[in-house]
Amino acid sequence: MAQQTPGLKCPQCGQFIPTTINELLSAQALKCPYCGLELTINRNESRQAMEILKEVDTAAKNLEKASKFNG
Ligand SMILES: [Zn+2]
């Protein structure tokens, strides 16, 4: 299994900011150690984004099924 360092990419300097799942779940904000940018964690927005991604995924699968029927 590939080892993955949890973290996110800084939108300002593009450096990878390593963090922990625990920190992401409990912290209100993360600070980029490279440029000092403070990233506010908005969990409600993230959840909405996840829901949208799920819908897109479902739609893509349905489309795949439909094209197999027609093809
Ligand atoms: Zn940064």
PDB file of the backbone (N, CA, C, O) and the ligand in Angstrom, with CONECT records:
HET     ZN  A 101       1
ATOM      1  N   MET A   1       0.846  -1.196   0.000  1.00  0.00           N
ATOM      2  CA  MET A   1       0.000   0.000   0.000  1.00  0.00           C
ATOM      3  C   MET A   1       0.879   1.241   0.000  1.00  0.00           C
ATOM      4  O   MET A   1       1.858   1.322   0.742  1.00  0.00           O
ATOM      5  N   ALA A   2       0.528   2.185  -0.819  1.00  0.00           N
ATOM      6  CA  ALA A   2       1.329   3.403  -0.901  1.00  0.00           C
ATOM      7  C   ALA A   2       1.122   4.262   0.339  1.00  0.00           C
ATOM      8  O   ALA A   2      -0.003   4.452   0.801  1.00  0.00           O
ATOM      9  N   GLN A   3       2.202   4.763   0.853  1.00  0.00           N
ATOM     10  CA  GLN A   3       2.102   5.619   2.015  1.00  0.00           C
ATOM     11  C   GLN A   3       1.821   7.048   1.558  1.00  0.00           C
ATOM     12  O   GLN A   3       2.509   7.603   0.702  1.00  0.00           O
ATOM     13  N   GLN A   4       0.810   7.602   2.150  1.00  0.00           N
ATOM     14  CA  GLN A   4       0.400   8.930   1.734  1.00  0.00           C
ATOM     15  C   GLN A   4       0.481   9.887   2.901  1.00  0.00           C
ATOM     16  O   GLN A   4      -0.080   9.632   3.966  1.00  0.00           O
ATOM     17  N   THR A   5       1.180  10.987   2.698  1.00  0.00           N
ATOM     18  CA  THR A   5       1.239  11.993   3.737  1.00  0.00           C
ATOM     19  C   THR A   5       0.012  12.877   3.619  1.00  0.00           C
ATOM     20  O   THR A   5      -0.210  13.499   2.580  1.00  0.00           O
ATOM     21  N   PRO A   6      -0.784  12.939   4.670  1.00  0.00           N
ATOM     22  CA  PRO A   6      -1.941  13.824   4.582  1.00  0.00           C
ATOM     23  C   PRO A   6      -1.501  15.281   4.582  1.00  0.00           C
ATOM     24  O   PRO A   6      -0.538  15.667   5.244  1.00  0.00           O
ATOM     25  N   GLY A   7      -2.229  16.063   3.827  1.00  0.00           N
ATOM     26  CA  GLY A   7      -1.880  17.468   3.755  1.00  0.00           C
ATOM     27  C   GLY A   7      -2.577  18.103   2.588  1.00  0.00           C
ATOM     28  O   GLY A   7      -3.388  17.465   1.917  1.00  0.00           O
ATOM     29  N   LEU A   8      -2.270  19.351   2.342  1.00  0.00           N
ATOM     30  CA  LEU A   8      -2.889  20.027   1.215  1.00  0.00           C
ATOM     31  C   LEU A   8      -1.929  21.020   0.598  1.00  0.00           C
ATOM     32  O   LEU A   8      -0.931  21.417   1.200  1.00  0.00           O
ATOM     33  N   LYS A   9      -2.256  21.405  -0.607  1.00  0.00           N
ATOM     34  CA  LYS A   9      -1.390  22.302  -1.342  1.00  0.00           C
ATOM     35  C   LYS A   9      -1.774  23.743  -1.024  1.00  0.00           C
ATOM     36  O   LYS A   9      -2.948  24.110  -1.056  1.00  0.00           O
ATOM     37  N   CYS A  10      -0.776  24.540  -0.721  1.00  0.00           N
ATOM     38  CA  CYS A  10      -1.031  25.942  -0.418  1.00  0.00           C
ATOM     39  C   CYS A  10      -1.481  26.662  -1.693  1.00  0.00           C
ATOM     40  O   CYS A  10      -0.805  26.595  -2.720  1.00  0.00           O
ATOM     41  N   PRO A  11      -2.619  27.349  -1.622  1.00  0.00           N
ATOM     42  CA  PRO A  11      -3.108  28.035  -2.820  1.00  0.00           C
ATOM     43  C   PRO A  11      -2.275  29.262  -3.177  1.00  0.00           C
ATOM     44  O   PRO A  11      -2.381  29.785  -4.286  1.00  0.00           O
ATOM     45  N   GLN A  12      -1.458  29.717  -2.251  1.00  0.00           N
ATOM     46  CA  GLN A  12      -0.671  30.918  -2.519  1.00  0.00           C
ATOM     47  C   GLN A  12       0.719  30.600  -3.070  1.00  0.00           C
ATOM     48  O   GLN A  12       1.123  31.161  -4.089  1.00  0.00           O
ATOM     49  N   CYS A  13       1.453  29.705  -2.405  1.00  0.00           N
ATOM     50  CA  CYS A  13       2.820  29.440  -2.847  1.00  0.00           C
ATOM     51  C   CYS A  13       2.957  28.075  -3.517  1.00  0.00           C
ATOM     52  O   CYS A  13       3.998  27.775  -4.102  1.00  0.00           O
ATOM     53  N   GLY A  14       1.899  27.234  -3.438  1.00  0.00           N
ATOM     54  CA  GLY A  14       1.926  25.962  -4.127  1.00  0.00           C
ATOM     55  C   GLY A  14       2.715  24.874  -3.425  1.00  0.00           C
ATOM     56  O   GLY A  14       2.851  23.774  -3.960  1.00  0.00           O
ATOM     57  N   GLN A  15       3.237  25.154  -2.240  1.00  0.00           N
ATOM     58  CA  GLN A  15       3.978  24.143  -1.492  1.00  0.00           C
ATOM     59  C   GLN A  15       3.005  23.208  -0.790  1.00  0.00           C
ATOM     60  O   GLN A  15       1.879  23.581  -0.461  1.00  0.00           O
ATOM     61  N   PHE A  16       3.469  21.987  -0.570  1.00  0.00           N
ATOM     62  CA  PHE A  16       2.640  21.012   0.126  1.00  0.00           C
ATOM     63  C   PHE A  16       2.736  21.239   1.625  1.00  0.00           C
ATOM     64  O   PHE A  16       3.831  21.260   2.187  1.00  0.00           O
ATOM     65  N   ILE A  17       1.591  21.409   2.271  1.00  0.00           N
ATOM     66  CA  ILE A  17       1.557  21.621   3.707  1.00  0.00           C
ATOM     67  C   ILE A  17       1.171  20.313   4.372  1.00  0.00           C
ATOM     68  O   ILE A  17       0.015  19.897   4.295  1.00  0.00           O
ATOM     69  N   PRO A  18       2.123  19.659   5.023  1.00  0.00           N
ATOM     70  CA  PRO A  18       1.775  18.400   5.684  1.00  0.00           C
ATOM     71  C   PRO A  18       0.950  18.651   6.930  1.00  0.00           C
ATOM     72  O   PRO A  18       1.221  19.579   7.692  1.00  0.00           O
ATOM     73  N   THR A  19      -0.043  17.829   7.128  1.00  0.00           N
ATOM     74  CA  THR A  19      -0.881  17.941   8.311  1.00  0.00           C
ATOM     75  C   THR A  19      -1.381  16.551   8.672  1.00  0.00           C
ATOM     76  O   THR A  19      -1.068  15.576   7.989  1.00  0.00           O
ATOM     77  N   THR A  20      -2.138  16.464   9.716  1.00  0.00           N
ATOM     78  CA  THR A  20      -2.695  15.177  10.109  1.00  0.00           C
ATOM     79  C   THR A  20      -4.213  15.229   9.959  1.00  0.00           C
ATOM     80  O   THR A  20      -4.815  16.302  10.000  1.00  0.00           O
ATOM     81  N   ILE A  21      -4.819  14.068   9.788  1.00  0.00           N
ATOM     82  CA  ILE A  21      -6.274  13.998   9.679  1.00  0.00           C
ATOM     83  C   ILE A  21      -6.898  14.621  10.930  1.00  0.00           C
ATOM     84  O   ILE A  21      -7.877  15.363  10.863  1.00  0.00           O
ATOM     85  N   ASN A  22      -6.291  14.288  12.070  1.00  0.00           N
ATOM     86  CA  ASN A  22      -6.755  14.818  13.342  1.00  0.00           C
ATOM     87  C   ASN A  22      -6.756  16.345  13.351  1.00  0.00           C
ATOM     88  O   ASN A  22      -7.703  16.982  13.811  1.00  0.00           O
ATOM     89  N   GLU A  23      -5.669  16.912  12.830  1.00  0.00           N
ATOM     90  CA  GLU A  23      -5.546  18.360  12.798  1.00  0.00           C
ATOM     91  C   GLU A  23      -6.606  18.959  11.878  1.00  0.00           C
ATOM     92  O   GLU A  23      -7.221  19.977  12.193  1.00  0.00           O
ATOM     93  N   LEU A  24      -6.803  18.308  10.737  1.00  0.00           N
ATOM     94  CA  LEU A  24      -7.804  18.796   9.790  1.00  0.00           C
ATOM     95  C   LEU A  24      -9.194  18.777  10.393  1.00  0.00           C
ATOM     96  O   LEU A  24     -10.020  19.647  10.114  1.00  0.00           O
ATOM     97  N   LEU A  25      -9.443  17.772  11.228  1.00  0.00           N
ATOM     98  CA  LEU A  25     -10.766  17.629  11.820  1.00  0.00           C
ATOM     99  C   LEU A  25     -10.985  18.568  13.001  1.00  0.00           C
ATOM    100  O   LEU A  25     -12.117  18.967  13.276  1.00  0.00           O
ATOM    101  N   SER A  26      -9.913  18.922  13.695  1.00  0.00           N
ATOM    102  CA  SER A  26     -10.087  19.696  14.920  1.00  0.00           C
ATOM    103  C   SER A  26      -9.694  21.159  14.777  1.00  0.00           C
ATOM    104  O   SER A  26     -10.236  22.018  15.473  1.00  0.00           O
ATOM    105  N   ALA A  27      -8.753  21.451  13.879  1.00  0.00           N
ATOM    106  CA  ALA A  27      -8.258  22.825  13.777  1.00  0.00           C
ATOM    107  C   ALA A  27      -9.230  23.719  13.017  1.00  0.00           C
ATOM    108  O   ALA A  27      -9.956  23.264  12.133  1.00  0.00           O
ATOM    109  N   GLN A  28      -9.229  24.982  13.372  1.00  0.00           N
ATOM    110  CA  GLN A  28     -10.057  25.956  12.672  1.00  0.00           C
ATOM    111  C   GLN A  28      -9.316  26.495  11.457  1.00  0.00           C
ATOM    112  O   GLN A  28      -9.930  26.887  10.465  1.00  0.00           O
ATOM    113  N   ALA A  29      -8.004  26.509  11.546  1.00  0.00           N
ATOM    114  CA  ALA A  29      -7.205  27.057  10.457  1.00  0.00           C
ATOM    115  C   ALA A  29      -5.842  26.393  10.433  1.00  0.00           C
ATOM    116  O   ALA A  29      -5.348  25.900  11.447  1.00  0.00           O
ATOM    117  N   LEU A  30      -5.249  26.392   9.253  1.00  0.00           N
ATOM    118  CA  LEU A  30      -3.909  25.855   9.084  1.00  0.00           C
ATOM    119  C   LEU A  30      -3.018  26.986   8.591  1.00  0.00           C
ATOM    120  O   LEU A  30      -3.452  27.841   7.819  1.00  0.00           O
ATOM    121  N   LYS A  31      -1.773  26.982   9.041  1.00  0.00           N
ATOM    122  CA  LYS A  31      -0.866  28.024   8.584  1.00  0.00           C
ATOM    123  C   LYS A  31       0.211  27.398   7.722  1.00  0.00           C
ATOM    124  O   LYS A  31       0.858  26.425   8.110  1.00  0.00           O
ATOM    125  N   CYS A  32       0.389  27.973   6.551  1.00  0.00           N
ATOM    126  CA  CYS A  32       1.422  27.485   5.653  1.00  0.00           C
ATOM    127  C   CYS A  32       2.793  27.846   6.226  1.00  0.00           C
ATOM    128  O   CYS A  32       3.071  29.018   6.480  1.00  0.00           O
ATOM    129  N   PRO A  33       3.656  26.834   6.432  1.00  0.00           N
ATOM    130  CA  PRO A  33       4.970  27.121   7.004  1.00  0.00           C
ATOM    131  C   PRO A  33       5.913  27.814   6.015  1.00  0.00           C
ATOM    132  O   PRO A  33       6.963  28.315   6.415  1.00  0.00           O
ATOM    133  N   TYR A  34       5.552  27.848   4.743  1.00  0.00           N
ATOM    134  CA  TYR A  34       6.431  28.413   3.713  1.00  0.00           C
ATOM    135  C   TYR A  34       6.176  29.892   3.493  1.00  0.00           C
ATOM    136  O   TYR A  34       7.120  30.678   3.416  1.00  0.00           O
ATOM    137  N   CYS A  35       4.902  30.284   3.390  1.00  0.00           N
ATOM    138  CA  CYS A  35       4.614  31.686   3.114  1.00  0.00           C
ATOM    139  C   CYS A  35       3.798  32.346   4.218  1.00  0.00           C
ATOM    140  O   CYS A  35       3.595  33.560   4.200  1.00  0.00           O
ATOM    141  N   GLY A  36       3.323  31.544   5.192  1.00  0.00           N
ATOM    142  CA  GLY A  36       2.615  32.119   6.323  1.00  0.00           C
ATOM    143  C   GLY A  36       1.138  32.353   6.088  1.00  0.00           C
ATOM    144  O   GLY A  36       0.460  32.933   6.935  1.00  0.00           O
ATOM    145  N   LEU A  37       0.630  31.910   4.948  1.00  0.00           N
ATOM    146  CA  LEU A  37      -0.788  32.078   4.653  1.00  0.00           C
ATOM    147  C   LEU A  37      -1.638  31.249   5.613  1.00  0.00           C
ATOM    148  O   LEU A  37      -1.331  30.091   5.895  1.00  0.00           O
ATOM    149  N   GLU A  38      -2.693  31.853   6.100  1.00  0.00           N
ATOM    150  CA  GLU A  38      -3.594  31.116   6.970  1.00  0.00           C
ATOM    151  C   GLU A  38      -4.766  30.597   6.179  1.00  0.00           C
ATOM    152  O   GLU A  38      -5.467  31.355   5.507  1.00  0.00           O
ATOM    153  N   LEU A  39      -4.977  29.290   6.263  1.00  0.00           N
ATOM    154  CA  LEU A  39      -6.065  28.658   5.538  1.00  0.00           C
ATOM    155  C   LEU A  39      -7.168  28.314   6.523  1.00  0.00           C
ATOM    156  O   LEU A  39      -6.963  27.547   7.463  1.00  0.00           O
ATOM    157  N   THR A  40      -8.319  28.880   6.300  1.00  0.00           N
ATOM    158  CA  THR A  40      -9.457  28.576   7.157  1.00  0.00           C
ATOM    159  C   THR A  40     -10.117  27.305   6.649  1.00  0.00           C
ATOM    160  O   THR A  40     -10.369  27.156   5.454  1.00  0.00           O
ATOM    161  N   ILE A  41     -10.388  26.409   7.556  1.00  0.00           N
ATOM    162  CA  ILE A  41     -11.017  25.154   7.175  1.00  0.00           C
ATOM    163  C   ILE A  41     -12.523  25.294   7.326  1.00  0.00           C
ATOM    164  O   ILE A  41     -13.039  25.464   8.431  1.00  0.00           O
ATOM    165  N   ASN A  42     -13.209  25.222   6.216  1.00  0.00           N
ATOM    166  CA  ASN A  42     -14.667  25.308   6.241  1.00  0.00           C
ATOM    167  C   ASN A  42     -15.242  23.930   5.948  1.00  0.00           C
ATOM    168  O   ASN A  42     -15.338  23.506   4.797  1.00  0.00           O
ATOM    169  N   ARG A  43     -15.617  23.250   7.013  1.00  0.00           N
ATOM    170  CA  ARG A  43     -16.071  21.867   6.845  1.00  0.00           C
ATOM    171  C   ARG A  43     -17.407  21.768   6.120  1.00  0.00           C
ATOM    172  O   ARG A  43     -17.632  20.817   5.371  1.00  0.00           O
ATOM    173  N   ASN A  44     -18.283  22.722   6.328  1.00  0.00           N
ATOM    174  CA  ASN A  44     -19.574  22.672   5.648  1.00  0.00           C
ATOM    175  C   ASN A  44     -19.393  22.772   4.144  1.00  0.00           C
ATOM    176  O   ASN A  44     -20.058  22.071   3.381  1.00  0.00           O
ATOM    177  N   GLU A  45     -18.500  23.639   3.728  1.00  0.00           N
ATOM    178  CA  GLU A  45     -18.235  23.806   2.304  1.00  0.00           C
ATOM    179  C   GLU A  45     -17.612  22.539   1.726  1.00  0.00           C
ATOM    180  O   GLU A  45     -17.936  22.133   0.611  1.00  0.00           O
ATOM    181  N   SER A  46     -16.722  21.922   2.488  1.00  0.00           N
ATOM    182  CA  SER A  46     -16.083  20.698   2.022  1.00  0.00           C
ATOM    183  C   SER A  46     -17.113  19.602   1.830  1.00  0.00           C
ATOM    184  O   SER A  46     -17.052  18.829   0.874  1.00  0.00           O
ATOM    185  N   ARG A  47     -18.058  19.549   2.753  1.00  0.00           N
ATOM    186  CA  ARG A  47     -19.068  18.504   2.663  1.00  0.00           C
ATOM    187  C   ARG A  47     -19.908  18.706   1.399  1.00  0.00           C
ATOM    188  O   ARG A  47     -20.247  17.750   0.701  1.00  0.00           O
ATOM    189  N   GLN A  48     -20.234  19.966   1.123  1.00  0.00           N
ATOM    190  CA  GLN A  48     -21.024  20.272  -0.060  1.00  0.00           C
ATOM    191  C   GLN A  48     -20.243  19.871  -1.316  1.00  0.00           C
ATOM    192  O   GLN A  48     -20.809  19.319  -2.260  1.00  0.00           O
ATOM    193  N   ALA A  49     -18.965  20.149  -1.313  1.00  0.00           N
ATOM    194  CA  ALA A  49     -18.131  19.793  -2.460  1.00  0.00           C
ATOM    195  C   ALA A  49     -18.105  18.284  -2.652  1.00  0.00           C
ATOM    196  O   ALA A  49     -18.139  17.790  -3.780  1.00  0.00           O
ATOM    197  N   MET A  50     -18.043  17.559  -1.544  1.00  0.00           N
ATOM    198  CA  MET A  50     -18.041  16.096  -1.621  1.00  0.00           C
ATOM    199  C   MET A  50     -19.344  15.580  -2.209  1.00  0.00           C
ATOM    200  O   MET A  50     -19.343  14.640  -3.004  1.00  0.00           O
ATOM    201  N   GLU A  51     -20.456  16.193  -1.820  1.00  0.00           N
ATOM    202  CA  GLU A  51     -21.758  15.780  -2.332  1.00  0.00           C
ATOM    203  C   GLU A  51     -21.834  16.013  -3.838  1.00  0.00           C
ATOM    204  O   GLU A  51     -22.351  15.179  -4.581  1.00  0.00           O
ATOM    205  N   ILE A  52     -21.320  17.141  -4.271  1.00  0.00           N
ATOM    206  CA  ILE A  52     -21.339  17.460  -5.701  1.00  0.00           C
ATOM    207  C   ILE A  52     -20.484  16.442  -6.463  1.00  0.00           C
ATOM    208  O   ILE A  52     -20.874  15.968  -7.530  1.00  0.00           O
ATOM    209  N   LEU A  53     -19.331  16.119  -5.911  1.00  0.00           N
ATOM    210  CA  LEU A  53     -18.454  15.137  -6.552  1.00  0.00           C
ATOM    211  C   LEU A  53     -19.148  13.787  -6.666  1.00  0.00           C
ATOM    212  O   LEU A  53     -19.015  13.088  -7.670  1.00  0.00           O
ATOM    213  N   LYS A  54     -19.886  13.435  -5.628  1.00  0.00           N
ATOM    214  CA  LYS A  54     -20.588  12.156  -5.620  1.00  0.00           C
ATOM    215  C   LYS A  54     -21.641  12.138  -6.728  1.00  0.00           C
ATOM    216  O   LYS A  54     -21.795  11.143  -7.437  1.00  0.00           O
ATOM    217  N   GLU A  55     -22.360  13.250  -6.865  1.00  0.00           N
ATOM    218  CA  GLU A  55     -23.393  13.345  -7.885  1.00  0.00           C
ATOM    219  C   GLU A  55     -22.796  13.240  -9.281  1.00  0.00           C
ATOM    220  O   GLU A  55     -23.348  12.564 -10.150  1.00  0.00           O
ATOM    221  N   VAL A  56     -21.687  13.900  -9.490  1.00  0.00           N
ATOM    222  CA  VAL A  56     -21.017  13.862 -10.790  1.00  0.00           C
ATOM    223  C   VAL A  56     -20.586  12.435 -11.113  1.00  0.00           C
ATOM    224  O   VAL A  56     -20.708  11.973 -12.247  1.00  0.00           O
ATOM    225  N   ASP A  57     -20.079  11.749 -10.089  1.00  0.00           N
ATOM    226  CA  ASP A  57     -19.628  10.380 -10.249  1.00  0.00           C
ATOM    227  C   ASP A  57     -20.795   9.476 -10.629  1.00  0.00           C
ATOM    228  O   ASP A  57     -20.671   8.636 -11.521  1.00  0.00           O
ATOM    229  N   THR A  58     -21.921   9.648  -9.956  1.00  0.00           N
ATOM    230  CA  THR A  58     -23.113   8.843 -10.238  1.00  0.00           C
ATOM    231  C   THR A  58     -23.604   9.110 -11.653  1.00  0.00           C
ATOM    232  O   THR A  58     -23.946   8.181 -12.385  1.00  0.00           O
ATOM    233  N   ALA A  59     -23.635  10.378 -12.034  1.00  0.00           N
ATOM    234  CA  ALA A  59     -24.092  10.748 -13.367  1.00  0.00           C
ATOM    235  C   ALA A  59     -23.193  10.128 -14.437  1.00  0.00           C
ATOM    236  O   ALA A  59     -23.680   9.664 -15.468  1.00  0.00           O
ATOM    237  N   ALA A  60     -21.902  10.120 -14.194  1.00  0.00           N
ATOM    238  CA  ALA A  60     -20.958   9.552 -15.150  1.00  0.00           C
ATOM    239  C   ALA A  60     -21.179   8.053 -15.296  1.00  0.00           C
ATOM    240  O   ALA A  60     -21.078   7.510 -16.396  1.00  0.00           O
ATOM    241  N   LYS A  61     -21.481   7.388 -14.189  1.00  0.00           N
ATOM    242  CA  LYS A  61     -21.711   5.944 -14.228  1.00  0.00           C
ATOM    243  C   LYS A  61     -22.996   5.625 -14.982  1.00  0.00           C
ATOM    244  O   LYS A  61     -23.055   4.666 -15.751  1.00  0.00           O
ATOM    245  N   ASN A  62     -24.030   6.444 -14.750  1.00  0.00           N
ATOM    246  CA  ASN A  62     -25.301   6.243 -15.452  1.00  0.00           C
ATOM    247  C   ASN A  62     -25.113   6.425 -16.952  1.00  0.00           C
ATOM    248  O   ASN A  62     -25.675   5.678 -17.753  1.00  0.00           O
ATOM    249  N   LEU A  63     -24.332   7.410 -17.318  1.00  0.00           N
ATOM    250  CA  LEU A  63     -24.071   7.703 -18.719  1.00  0.00           C
ATOM    251  C   LEU A  63     -23.353   6.519 -19.371  1.00  0.00           C
ATOM    252  O   LEU A  63     -23.643   6.142 -20.507  1.00  0.00           O
ATOM    253  N   GLU A  64     -22.414   5.949 -18.626  1.00  0.00           N
ATOM    254  CA  GLU A  64     -21.648   4.805 -19.097  1.00  0.00           C
ATOM    255  C   GLU A  64     -22.591   3.629 -19.387  1.00  0.00           C
ATOM    256  O   GLU A  64     -22.470   2.952 -20.408  1.00  0.00           O
ATOM    257  N   LYS A  65     -23.521   3.410 -18.470  1.00  0.00           N
ATOM    258  CA  LYS A  65     -24.490   2.327 -18.609  1.00  0.00           C
ATOM    259  C   LYS A  65     -25.348   2.546 -19.841  1.00  0.00           C
ATOM    260  O   LYS A  65     -25.579   1.631 -20.632  1.00  0.00           O
ATOM    261  N   ALA A  66     -25.823   3.799 -19.991  1.00  0.00           N
ATOM    262  CA  ALA A  66     -26.702   4.127 -21.115  1.00  0.00           C
ATOM    263  C   ALA A  66     -25.989   3.916 -22.444  1.00  0.00           C
ATOM    264  O   ALA A  66     -26.584   3.421 -23.401  1.00  0.00           O
ATOM    265  N   SER A  67     -24.718   4.291 -22.503  1.00  0.00           N
ATOM    266  CA  SER A  67     -23.997   4.161 -23.776  1.00  0.00           C
ATOM    267  C   SER A  67     -23.773   2.699 -24.114  1.00  0.00           C
ATOM    268  O   SER A  67     -23.681   2.344 -25.289  1.00  0.00           O
ATOM    269  N   LYS A  68     -23.683   1.850 -23.109  1.00  0.00           N
ATOM    270  CA  LYS A  68     -23.519   0.416 -23.365  1.00  0.00           C
ATOM    271  C   LYS A  68     -24.800  -0.175 -23.938  1.00  0.00           C
ATOM    272  O   LYS A  68     -24.759  -1.065 -24.788  1.00  0.00           O
ATOM    273  N   PHE A  69     -25.929   0.322 -23.469  1.00  0.00           N
ATOM    274  CA  PHE A  69     -27.214  -0.126 -23.978  1.00  0.00           C
ATOM    275  C   PHE A  69     -27.377   0.234 -25.449  1.00  0.00           C
ATOM    276  O   PHE A  69     -27.875  -0.557 -26.250  1.00  0.00           O
ATOM    277  N   ASN A  70     -26.950   1.435 -25.782  1.00  0.00           N
ATOM    278  CA  ASN A  70     -27.133   1.911 -27.150  1.00  0.00           C
ATOM    279  C   ASN A  70     -26.102   1.318 -28.116  1.00  0.00           C
ATOM    280  O   ASN A  70     -26.369   1.138 -29.304  1.00  0.00           O
ATOM    281  N   GLY A  71     -24.922   1.022 -27.573  1.00  0.00           N
ATOM    282  CA  GLY A  71     -23.834   0.617 -28.425  1.00  0.00           C
ATOM    283  C   GLY A  71     -23.937  -0.827 -28.801  1.00  0.00           C
ATOM    284  O   GLY A  71     -23.085  -1.339 -29.527  1.00  0.00           O
TER     285      GLY A  71
HETATM  286 ZN    ZN A 101       2.157  28.906   1.277  1.00  0.00          ZN2+
END
